Amino acid sequence: MSASAPSQKPRTPPVIERRIRKIANARSITLSLALTFLGLALVGAVAIRFLDENSFPTFGQALWWAVQTVTTVGYGDVVPSGGAGKVIGSIEMVLGVSFISFLTAGVTSAVVQRAQAKGKDEERERDRTETQTLVDALADIRKAIADLDQRLDQIG
């Protein structure tokens, strides 16, 4: 790199990547997952309640349906009848399945990265130990050579 080349800033990970790391590193992955699903369900419940009032006369019924849908359980006891409701249901299902896949991939990636980092740390420690062994052996060899030189000087 030339002296006139502009220095590059370290790459900041994208928001999604930072979020995955935060969730994967958090001790409460279950709580994060539950809160995210609850948020998705609440948004879906509000939307379905206002867009398909005939099928969902109460917010409680809309929330029950949204929780079933976003978690992909889908009991089928409450279903949207209008086109708008089916669109909301489709969005909830896609978001639910996508989120589960996304979270699974993110957590798996974090676990693999931790294992790789641990392996690299162990390899570094092994290399450090081997290097120290070589340095110690070299010091012993130098001392032995110095002793031999001293003996030769005494003989000659």
C-alpha positions in Angstrom: 0.0 0.0 0.0 1.4 3.4 -0.9 1.8 6.2 1.6 -0.7 8.3 -0.3 -3.4 5.7 -0.2 -6.3 6.7 2.1 -6.7 4.6 5.2 -9.7 2.5 5.3 -12.0 2.5 8.3 -12.6 -0.9 9.8 -15.8 -2.5 8.3 -18.7 -2.1 10.6 -20.9 -5.2 10.6 -24.4 -4.7 9.2 -27.3 -4.1 11.7 -28.6 -7.6 11.2 -25.2 -9.2 11.9 -24.8 -7.1 15.0 -28.3 -8.1 16.1 -27.5 -11.8 15.6 -24.4 -11.6 17.6 -26.2 -9.8 20.4 -29.0 -12.5 20.4 -26.5 -15.3 20.1 -24.3 -13.9 22.8 -27.2 -13.1 25.2 -27.9 -15.5 28.0 -31.5 -15.1 27.4 -32.0 -16.4 23.8 -35.3 -17.8 24.8 -36.5 -14.4 26.1 -35.3 -12.6 22.9 -37.1 -15.2 20.8 -40.3 -14.9 22.8 -40.3 -11.1 22.7 -39.7 -11.1 18.9 -42.5 -13.5 18.3 -44.7 -11.6 20.6 -43.9 -8.3 18.7 -44.7 -10.0 15.4 -47.9 -11.4 16.8 -49.0 -8.0 18.2 -48.4 -6.3 14.9 -50.3 -9.0 13.1 -53.1 -8.9 15.6 -53.6 -5.2 15.3 -53.5 -5.4 11.5 -55.9 -8.4 11.3 -58.3 -6.8 13.8 -58.7 -3.7 11.7 -58.5 -5.3 8.2 -60.8 -8.3 8.9 -63.2 -7.2 11.6 -65.9 -9.8 10.6 -63.6 -12.7 11.3 -61.9 -11.1 14.4 -64.5 -9.2 16.4 -62.2 -8.9 19.4 -58.6 -8.1 19.9 -58.2 -11.2 22.0 -59.3 -13.4 19.2 -57.1 -11.5 16.7 -54.1 -12.0 19.1 -54.8 -15.7 19.6 -54.9 -16.2 15.8 -51.7 -14.1 15.3 -49.8 -16.0 17.9 -50.8 -19.3 16.3 -49.9 -18.1 12.9 -46.5 -16.5 13.6 -45.4 -19.5 15.5 -46.6 -21.7 12.6 -48.8 -23.8 15.0 -52.1 -22.8 13.2 -54.8 -24.7 15.1 -57.4 -23.6 12.5 -60.0 -22.7 15.1 -59.9 -19.0 14.0 -59.2 -18.1 10.4 -59.5 -15.0 8.3 -62.3 -14.9 5.8 -61.5 -11.8 3.8 -58.8 -11.3 1.3 -57.0 -8.7 3.5 -57.0 -11.2 6.4 -55.5 -13.9 4.2 -52.8 -11.5 3.1 -52.0 -10.6 6.7 -52.0 -14.3 7.6 -49.6 -15.0 4.7 -47.3 -12.3 5.9 -47.4 -13.6 9.5 -46.6 -17.1 8.3 -43.7 -16.1 6.1 -42.3 -13.8 8.9 -42.6 -16.6 11.5 -40.9 -19.3 9.3 -38.3 -16.8 8.2 -37.5 -15.6 11.7 -37.2 -19.2 13.0 -34.8 -20.0 10.1 -32.9 -16.8 10.5 -32.5 -17.2 14.2 -31.4 -20.8 13.9 -28.8 -19.9 11.2 -27.5 -17.0 13.3 -27.2 -19.0 16.5 -25.6 -21.9 14.6 -23.1 -19.5 13.0 -22.2 -18.0 16.4 -21.6 -21.4 17.9 -19.4 -22.4 15.0 -17.5 -19.2 15.3 -16.9 -19.7 19.0 -15.7 -23.3 18.3 -13.3 -22.0 15.6 -12.0 -19.2 17.9 -11.4 -21.8 20.7 -9.6 -24.0 18.2 -7.4 -21.1 17.1 -6.7 -20.2 20.7 -5.7 -23.7 21.5 -3.5 -23.8 18.3 -1.8 -20.5 19.3 -1.1 -21.9 22.8 0.3 -25.1 21.3 2.5 -23.0 19.0 3.6 -20.9 21.9 4.6 -23.9 24.0 6.4 -25.5 21.1 8.3 -22.2 20.4 9.3 -22.0 24.0 10.5 -25.6 24.0 12.7 -24.7 20.9 14.0 -21.6 22.6 14.9 -23.5 25.7 16.6 -26.2 23.7 18.5 -23.6 21.7 19.6 -22.0 25.0 20.8 -25.4 26.2 22.7 -26.0 23.0 24.4 -22.5 23.2 25.4 -23.3 26.8 26.8 -26.7 25.7 28.8 -25.0 22.9 30.1 -22.4 25.3 31.2 -25.1 27.7 32.9 -27.0 24.9 34.6 -23.8 23.7 35.8 -23.2 27.3 37.2 -26.8 27.5 38.9 -26.4 24.2 40.5 -23.2 25.3 41.8 -24.9 28.4 43.2 -27.8 26.4 44.9 -25.7 23.8 
